[in-house]
Amino acid sequence: MIGYGDRARTQCKVVRLFRETHPDLPPLNQGTISKIEAQYREMGHVRKVPSKRQAVVDDDTKLNLLLALEETPIIPARQLARDNLIRSHQNDQQELRLIVVL
């Protein structure tokens, strides 16, 4: 059940109501409604949560990073990433977190 009090609806009713209210948008299915409801119950909101994936770095690049850090201990992570052609999976506006796992 989604909602509270007199406004409680089943997921099927929510899907039907969405299709009736927004016929021009792609239809939602019950699985999507279920995921949205679960996220709301868990987090208290349904805003998109950014993923926290790490950049994939091969062994040669790790070695280059360590050598660069040894030569210049104080170097911005963004510059290290740019110099070694490492792309972040996050938005450019977010801080790049470069994690080298040895």
ZIJOVEN-V809861 format. One record per residue. N is the residue number from 0. PHI is phi in whole degrees, 0 to 359 (NA if undefined). PSI is psi in radians with two decimals (* if undefined). D_LAST is the distance of its C-alpha to the last C-alpha in whole Angstrom. Layout:
BEGIN
n->N phi->PHI psi->PSI d_last->D_LAST
n->N phi->PHI psi->PSI d_last->D_LAST
END
This chain:
BEGIN
n->0 phi->NA psi->2.36 d_last->48
n->1 phi->245 psi->2.34 d_last->47
n->2 phi->105 psi->-3.12 d_last->49
n->3 phi->223 psi->2.61 d_last->51
n->4 phi->64 psi->-2.31 d_last->55
n->5 phi->287 psi->-0.23 d_last->57
n->6 phi->264 psi->0.22 d_last->54
n->7 phi->290 psi->2.34 d_last->52
n->8 phi->225 psi->2.70 d_last->52
n->9 phi->280 psi->2.90 d_last->50
n->10 phi->296 psi->-0.64 d_last->47
n->11 phi->298 psi->-0.70 d_last->50
n->12 phi->292 psi->-0.63 d_last->52
n->13 phi->295 psi->-0.76 d_last->49
n->14 phi->299 psi->-0.82 d_last->48
n->15 phi->297 psi->-0.77 d_last->52
n->16 phi->297 psi->-0.71 d_last->53
n->17 phi->297 psi->-0.76 d_last->50
n->18 phi->296 psi->-0.66 d_last->51
n->19 phi->288 psi->-0.68 d_last->55
n->20 phi->285 psi->-0.65 d_last->53
n->21 phi->234 psi->1.25 d_last->51
n->22 phi->291 psi->-0.35 d_last->53
n->23 phi->278 psi->-0.28 d_last->51
n->24 phi->270 psi->2.72 d_last->47
n->25 phi->299 psi->2.44 d_last->46
n->26 phi->291 psi->2.55 d_last->46
n->27 phi->269 psi->2.68 d_last->44
n->28 phi->249 psi->3.03 d_last->44
n->29 phi->294 psi->-0.55 d_last->44
n->30 phi->297 psi->-0.69 d_last->40
n->31 phi->295 psi->-0.78 d_last->39
n->32 phi->299 psi->-0.70 d_last->41
n->33 phi->298 psi->-0.75 d_last->40
n->34 phi->295 psi->-0.72 d_last->36
n->35 phi->297 psi->-0.77 d_last->38
n->36 phi->296 psi->-0.74 d_last->40
n->37 phi->297 psi->-0.72 d_last->37
n->38 phi->295 psi->-0.70 d_last->35
n->39 phi->296 psi->-0.75 d_last->38
n->40 phi->293 psi->-0.62 d_last->38
n->41 phi->281 psi->-0.78 d_last->34
n->42 phi->253 psi->-0.30 d_last->34
n->43 phi->86 psi->0.04 d_last->37
n->44 phi->207 psi->2.96 d_last->37
n->45 phi->236 psi->0.40 d_last->36
n->46 phi->292 psi->2.67 d_last->35
n->47 phi->292 psi->2.26 d_last->32
n->48 phi->262 psi->2.17 d_last->28
n->49 phi->294 psi->2.50 d_last->26
n->50 phi->284 psi->2.71 d_last->23
n->51 phi->241 psi->0.83 d_last->19
n->52 phi->283 psi->2.58 d_last->17
n->53 phi->266 psi->2.66 d_last->14
n->54 phi->292 psi->2.48 d_last->14
n->55 phi->273 psi->2.18 d_last->13
n->56 phi->232 psi->2.24 d_last->11
n->57 phi->277 psi->3.03 d_last->11
n->58 phi->296 psi->-0.69 d_last->9
n->59 phi->297 psi->-0.71 d_last->12
n->60 phi->293 psi->-0.68 d_last->11
n->61 phi->301 psi->-0.75 d_last->8
n->62 phi->296 psi->-0.75 d_last->9
n->63 phi->299 psi->-0.69 d_last->13
n->64 phi->296 psi->-0.79 d_last->11
n->65 phi->296 psi->-0.70 d_last->10
n->66 phi->295 psi->-0.71 d_last->13
n->67 phi->295 psi->-0.68 d_last->15
n->68 phi->291 psi->-0.57 d_last->14
n->69 phi->291 psi->-0.69 d_last->15
n->70 phi->289 psi->-0.78 d_last->18
n->71 phi->230 psi->1.61 d_last->19
n->72 phi->297 psi->-0.54 d_last->17
n->73 phi->254 psi->1.66 d_last->20
n->74 phi->219 psi->2.34 d_last->19
n->75 phi->298 psi->2.51 d_last->20
n->76 phi->298 psi->-0.64 d_last->17
n->77 phi->297 psi->-0.71 d_last->20
n->78 phi->293 psi->-0.72 d_last->20
n->79 phi->302 psi->-0.80 d_last->17
n->80 phi->296 psi->-0.78 d_last->17
n->81 phi->298 psi->-0.80 d_last->20
n->82 phi->296 psi->-0.53 d_last->19
n->83 phi->254 psi->0.22 d_last->17
n->84 phi->55 psi->0.79 d_last->19
n->85 phi->260 psi->2.23 d_last->16
n->86 phi->259 psi->2.45 d_last->19
n->87 phi->274 psi->2.54 d_last->19
n->88 phi->274 psi->-0.04 d_last->20
n->89 phi->260 psi->2.99 d_last->22
n->90 phi->296 psi->2.69 d_last->25
n->91 phi->296 psi->-0.46 d_last->26
n->92 phi->286 psi->-0.41 d_last->28
n->93 phi->275 psi->2.73 d_last->25
n->94 phi->291 psi->2.34 d_last->22
n->95 phi->281 psi->2.19 d_last->19
n->96 phi->248 psi->1.92 d_last->16
n->97 phi->262 psi->2.01 d_last->13
n->98 phi->240 psi->2.08 d_last->10
n->99 phi->254 psi->2.04 d_last->6
n->100 phi->261 psi->2.11 d_last->4
n->101 phi->264 psi->* d_last->0
END
